[in-house]
Amino acid sequence: MRYRFCLWERQDTLHGMTLWKDMTLVAFDLETTGKYPLGAEICELAAVKWQAGKRMGTFQSLVRPRQKMSDEVIAIHHISNEMVLKAPPIEEVIGDFYQFLKGAYLVAHHAPFDMGFLAVEFEKAGLNLHDKTLFPPVFCSSLLTRKTFPEFPNHKLQTLTQKLNVSVQQAHRALDDSQACLEVTLKTFKVLGEKKDKQMVEELLAFQKENLVWERFSIKSLGSWAENVKKVIASGEAMELVYQGGSRPGQARKVWPVGLVRTPLKQGDFLVAKDEKGVIKRYFLSKIQK
């Protein structure tokens, strides 16, 4: 684990209106063994801390997952099973990562993805997600740039770094992507200040529109049904589902869950599961009879 920081004095900027140039901002990123929380795991986490125009420190650690990673996943982030063989398990890293993040405004590219995985691990470790003085709403560089630069062909992080002249090292590794995300976000904030006179953190969050608060990604808040889903995913067994949608609304069906996704976005929370034919489908929680 690499954990570098400078001594810094945290300003109490989480109350009232705050100039974005005065805030503490942490850009973070994860690499994972798959797409969906509960079924997949974190295999690398990293973050870069910025305050008053300076980088104040970085955090980076590989994480040893319980299951071996597939070749398909390794081809994306280039983290091999051999590389994580001697890395610490998530239980030994998550507390330090939490301490590095807390008390700052956070940003990630496609933040709901990363928040979903981290919320699971924070809750497992008994760490507080609900105190907004520790964890205010999160910025998403994807959402911000879509609204700020609608003329760009797409809003992938690699495209944004090219368009905004941000230097990058190795794409799809957590620390490099964190650094790229930070630079893209700072340039976006600067443009929004110049073109739309949005200088305050609260104005920028309002411009983003999506309110990315941590409790919205809590699995525990879904109650006993979600706890049962966790057990079923861990065992690889099937569960019976009555779904008010699809081709057989209201009829019981057997599915094999592979993940549970919480999202504040318009589509809503959903269970990811294989059906009787082995096809992976989404089952929206609002349509599941519990």
N, C-alpha and C positions, 0 to 999 in steps of 0.2 A: 504494500500500500504506500503510495506517495502522498504526503500531506504537507504542503508548504504554505506558510502564511507569514504576514507581517503583523506586528502589533498595531492595533487600530482601536480607536475609541468610537463606539457606536453612538451616533446621534439619535435622539428620540424623534425620528421622522415619520413614525407610523401613525401619528395623530394629526389631524388637520391637513391643510394643504401643503404639499412639499414639492419644491422644484426637483425635476428628475435629475438634474446635475448634482444635487445634494444627497441623493439617496444611496443606500448600499444595495447593490444589485448582484445577484448570483445567477449565472447561467449554468444549467446542469443538463446532463444527458445520461441515458442508460443504453447499454446493449443487452439484449435478452436472448433467450433460447427459443423464443417463439412469439406469436402475436398477441396472446391473450393471457391476462392475469389469472392466477390460480393454476392454470395448466402449464404455463411457461414460467421461467425464472430469470432473474437478473444475473448476467455473467460479467458485467463491468459497470461501474458507476464513476462519474467524474463531475467536477464543478469548477468554475472560475469565479472569484469574488472581485468586484469592482467597487470603488468608492472615490468620489471627488476627482474623477479623471485618471485614477490609477488602479492597476491591478494589485489587489492586496493579498492574493494567495490562490492556490489551486489544491484540489483534492482529486486523487485518482486511485482506484483499486480494481483489480480483477477479482472476480468472485467465483468460487467453486460451486457449480450447481449440483443437485443430487443426481440428475440424469445426464447421460451423454448427449452432446449436441449433434444434430443432423448435418450432413454435408451441405444441404441447402442453406441452413442458417450460417454455417461457417463461411460460406462463399460471400455472404453479405458483409459481415463485420471482420472476417479474417482472424477471429479468435479461435484457436484450435482447442480440442480437448486436452492436449498436452500442455498448453499454456496455462490452463486453469487448474491443472492437477494438484499443484501445491499452493494454490491461492486460498485465502480464508473463506469459510462459508459466510453467507449473508448475515448470520446472527452475530458474527464478530466484527462486522463492518458498519452495519446500519446505524448504530448509535453514534459513531463518529461522524457519519455523513449527515445525520440529523442535526448534530451540533454545528456543523459547518454551514448548513442552510438556514437555521432558525434565526429570526430577528432581521432578516433581509427581505427585500422584494426579490422574487424569483422569476426566471424566464426559461423556457425551453421551446424547442422547435417541435410542433405537434404536442404541446404540453399535456393534453388529456391522456395520451398514451403513457408518458412517463409517470404522471401522477397516479394513474391506475395501478401500476406496478409498485410504486413506492408506498402508496397508502396501505396496501396489503402488508408490506413488511413493517411499516411503522406500527400498524395495529398489532401485529404479532409480537412486537417488542414492547408493547404497552406504552408507546410514545404519543404525546398529545398532538392531535390534529386540529383541535377545535378552538384554540386560542389565537384569535386573529392578530394579536400584538406580536405573536411569535411567527405566525404564518398568514400574512395578508393574502388577498387574491393574487393569482399567478398570471404573469404575462405569457402570451404565446406568440412567438415571432412569426409563425405561419399565419395566424389570424391577423396580426398587425400589418404584415407586408402585403397581404391580399387586398386590404383596404387602402394602403398607402401607395402601392405600386400596381394598380390593376392592369397596367399596360404590359407587364412582364409576361413572357410565354407560360410560365408556371412559377410556383413558389416553393420548389424544393430548395433545401439548404444550399446545395451545390450551385444551383442557378443563381440564387441570391448573392452568393459570395462573388460570382463572376460579374454580375450586373452592378454590384456595389463596390467592386474592387477591394474585396477582402481576401487577404492571403490565407491559404489553408495548408495544412500538412496532410494528414491521412483521413480521408472521409470515412465515415462509419466506424470510427473509434471514438470513445466517449469524450476524452479530454479535448481532442482536436475539434470535434463537433461542438463542444461546449464553448470553446474559444471563438469558433466561427459564429455561433449563435449570439454570443455577447457582442461581437463587432457589428453584426447585421442589425441587432436590436438598437445599439447606440446610434448607428447611422440613421435608422428609421426614426428614432426619437428626435434627432437633429432636424430631419426633413419635416416632421410634423410640427416642430417648433417654428421653423421658418415659414412654412407654407400655410399652416392652419392655426398658428399661434397657440399651440398646445404645449405649455411649458411645465405643467403640474402633473405629478404622478396620477392624481385622481382623474384628471382630464384624459390622460392616456388610457387608463383603465376603462373609462366610460367610452372612449373611442373604439376600443377593442370590442365592447358590448358583452361578449361572453364572460360571465362571472365565474371564474375558475377558482372556486374555494375548495379546500381540502376535504371538508366533511362530505362534499358531494360525491367523493370517490370512496367513501367508507363502505366496506363489505359488512362490517358488524351491524351497521344501522339497518341492514336488510333483514336482520333477525334470524330465526332458527332455520328458515328455508334456505338461506344462503350458506349457513353452516353445514347443512346437509349436502348441498352442492359441492362444497369443499371436500367433504369426505368421499363423495362419489367420484370426483375427479382424481383424488389421491389413490383410490382403489381400482380405478379403471372400469368400474361396473356401470350398469345401465340404471336409469331411473325412469319412472313413469311420469308422463307429462300430459296435462289436459290443456290444450292451446286453442284459444279463441281466434284462430286465423289459419291461413294456409288452405290446403285442399280438403282438410277434414276438421273444420272448426267444431270445438266442443267434444271431440272424441279423444279418448286416452291413446297415447302412443308411447313407445319405448325409445329413449334417446340416450346417447353416450356423451355426457358433457366434456368439453375440452377447455372451457374458459368462461369467465363471467366479466362482462365489461360494463362499468358505470361511466356515464358520460353526461355532461350538462348540455350537450349539443342537441339539436332539434329531434334527432332520431330516437333518443331515449335509451335507457339501459337495456342490455340484452344478454341472454345466455347463448353461448356458442356450443353446438353439439352435433354429433353425427346422428343421422336418422337410421332407420332400419336397413337402408341400402348403403350405408357408409358415407353418405353425402353430408358435408359440413354445412349447417344452416344456422341462421340467427333466429332466436325466439325472443321477441320483445317481452320484457317483464310485465308490461302493462296488459298483455294478452294471455299471460300464464295464470291458470287457476291454481291458487295456492291452498 
